[in-house]
């Protein structure tokens, strides 16, 4: 008999199942023999930090699927992984991008120590995401944009800093300045299915960038899931104004990481770092984003 008792967190389950000797029972059934004891010290250390944080921050997750939080499950878990690494409890505020406008943005985002603008598809809620990014850019609040979140950051910057009537062709197919456009390989595809740019790709980070310092190296691999991309026709103009492309795919020239020059922590990534974060290997972008939120809280408390 194996008792499956209620746990405070799903991360308790491996330890609880070990106490019930479930692992031994499974090995016996499979006729697998080993003299080694399982090493759960790192896992227990993670649990200790998770349950006994020394700090706490409030981070807003801006998306259009927040009524179904499991749509962002990997992101939420990445905040748990990165929070434990910082001995910090991350309180997520789930924010619908459709609630955000120029009139409401200050009220909706007020009191937060960091903002993540989440990935997604379609035009619904895009303007709210763009307005949220304007607010964090101008108020120097730590920002992380993932996939569509990065693309919205490029659109916002081009509109409000360069003064161009810019957009993504996903939002406005007839925009005069398509700073985000459908990838060339996608334009002839009519049957969508699994035809997006999927899988792991190389990304070369510029030396001296915040991203390279976060990763501790200049060549990384991250996972992708998208059809739209940064339009390199605007790259020089955008970089001259202060939004730097610091991560580039070496084969295609695709911009994969952007940083804002005059901002304490403003990073957008075309890839999905949440898909590689684990308990024992928290993703460095989440770890450092939470660290920046802690620093912002201390400066503004």
N, C-alpha and C positions, 0 to 999 in steps of 0.2 A: 504494500500500500504506500502510495506517495501522496503526501498532504500538499495541496496547492492553496496555501493560505493567502489572504489578501495582503498586498504589499503597498507601502507608501509610494513607491515609484517603481516603474518597470525595471529600473536598473538594480533593484534589490533581488530580482528573480534569480539570476545565476547563483548568488550566494545562498539564497533560501533553498534552491534545488540541490545545491551541494550539501547542505545540512541534511537534506532528506536522502542523500546518497543516490540521487537519480542517475548521476554519471556512472557510478559503479554498476547499477542495475542494467543500464543500457549496454555497457561494455560486456557484462556477463552474458546478456542475451545474444549479443553479436559474436560471442566467443573471441573477443579481443582482449589480450592480456598485456598489462603494463605495470611496471613497478613504480613509475613516476607519479608523484602527487601533483595535482593541478596547482599552478601558481596564480593565485588571485590577488596578490599583494597590490599590483597596480590598480586593479579594479576596486579593491577596498579603499585605496587611497583616494580614488576618484569619488567614491561614495561619501567618504569622510568630508571632503571639500564641498560636495554638493549639499550635504545636510547641515553643514556648519559654516556658512559663508560669513566673511568678515565685512563685506560691503554689499551694496544693493544699488541697482540702476533701473531706470525706466526707459525702455526703447520702444519706439513706435514702428510697427510693421504695416506699411501702407500697400494695400493691394485691392483687388476687386472681388476676390473670392473669400473674404474674411468671414462670411456667414458659414463657410465650410472650412474651418481652420486646418483640417487634414490636408487640404490642397497645398499647404505650406508646411507640412509635417517635417520635412527634412531641414527646413530653415529653423523651425522651432527647436528641434533636437540639437542643431548646431549651436544654438545659443546656450543650451544646457552644457554641452561639451566645453565651449569657450568660457562660459561663466565659471565652471568648476576650476578651470585652469587659472582663472583670476581670483579665486576664492570669493566669487561674487554671484549673488542671486540676480538674474535678469528677469524683470517683470515686463512681459510683452503687452503692449497695448495694440489691439487689433483695430486697424483704422481702414474703413472703406474709402477708397480714393474718390468715390462719387460724392462723399460728404464734404470734400475739400474744394473751396473756391477762394478767391481773393478776399472775400468778406469773412470767411470762417477759418482760414488756415491758421491764424495766430491762436485762436481759441482751441482748435483741434490738436495742434502740435505743441501748445504751451506746456512747460513743465517737463518735457522729455529731455533725456540726456543723449539721445542718438536716434537717427531715423534710417530704417532700411526700406527702400522701395523695391518691391518684389517683382519677380517675373510674371509674365502672362501673355495673352494673345488678344487681338482685336482692339477696336478703338474705344470701347466703353471704359470710362474711368481714366483715360490717358491724360486728359487736361488736369484732373485732380492730382495725379502723380507729378506732373510738370510744375504745378503751383506749389506742391509740397517741397520740391527740390529748390525752387526759387527761395523759399523761406529758409531752408537750412543753409543754403549757400550764403545768403545775405546775413544770417545770424550766427554764422560760424559754428553750427551744430554738427557733430560728427555724422557722416553720411556714408552709407554703402548701398550702391545700386547694382542689382543683379539682372543680367540679360536685358529685358525691357526697361528695367530700372536704369541701367547705364545709358540706353538709347534715349530715354526721357531726359537724362541729365545733359546729353549733347544738344537736344532740341531746346531745352530751357536756356542753356548758356548762349546758344546762337541767337535766340530771340531777344533775350534781355541784356546781354552784354554786347553782342555784335549788332543788334538792332535789325536783324534780318527776319522777314516773315517766313520762318523756317518751320518744318514739321517732318514727321516720318510719313512715308507714302502708305504706311499701314493706317495712319490716322487721316491723312488727306492725300489721296492719290494724285491730286492736281496741284500740290504745293509748288511754289516758285523756287523754293530752296529745300530740296529733299536731302537733308543732312543725314537722314537714315533712310536707306532704300533697300528694296528686295535684292537679295543676292542674285548675281547673274545666272547662276546655275539653277535658281528656283523659278525664273521668269517664264520658262516654257513648260512648267509642270502644271497640269490641270487637275490631276488626281492626287490629293494631298497624302493621306495615309502616313506612312513612316518615311517620308521623303525629305524631311528637314536635314539640316547639317547636324548630324548626331555623332556622339562618341568623343573620344579623347584626342586632343590636338596639342601640338607644341605651341608654346608662347615664349617669346624672348623678351625679357624685361630689361629696361634701360638701367645701366649702372647709375647709382646715385639717386634713383627714384625711391619713393616711399614703398612701393610694391616690392622692389628688389630687397629692401631692408627687411620687410615683413617675411618674405619667403626665405631670405638668407642665401639666395642664388639667383642667377639670371636666366636660366632655362627651366621652364616648368611645363607640366602637362595638366590640362584641366578638361572637364567634360562639357559638351555643348548640346544645345537643343534650340535651334532658331532658324528663321528664314530671312530675317532682315539684318542689315549690317551698317556700320559706319560708312558713310560715303566719302571716300578718300579725296574726292574733288575739293572738299572743304577743309582738308586736314591742315594745310599750311595756315589758312586764315584763322581757324579755330585755335591752333597752337600759339600763334602770335598774340592772341588775346588772353592766353593764360590757362586754357584747358589742354593739358599735355597728354599725348598718346604715349604711354610708357610701356605698353605691352603689345607686341605685334606678332602675328603668326609668320614665321620665317618663310613659309612656302607661298602663301597667298597675299601677304601684306595686310591682312585683315587686322583692324584695330581691336584689341581684346581687353585692354586696360587703359582707363583714363584717370588722371589726377588733376585736381585744381591747384594751381600754383600757390595762390595766396589764401590758403585755408588750412586750418590745423589738421583736419582729417576728412578728406572728400575723395572717395574712390568709387569708380564704376567699373564693373567687369562684364564682359559679354558672355562669359561662361557661368557654370553653376558650381561654386565652391562647396555648397551645402551637400552635394552628392558624394563628397570624399571625406567629410568629417566623421570621426568616430570617437568613442569614449577614450580610447588609448592614444588617439592621434587627432586631437581637435584641429580643425582647419585654422591655419595662422591668420587668415583674414578675419575670421570671427573673433579669435583671441585678441587681436590687436584693435579691432573695432570696439570691443567691450572695454578694453584698456583705455581707449580714447574717450569713451563715454564716462568712465570713472573719473578721468582727469577733468573732463568738462563739468561734471557734477561738483567736483571740489572747487573749481574756479568760480562757479556760479552759485554756491551755497552760502 
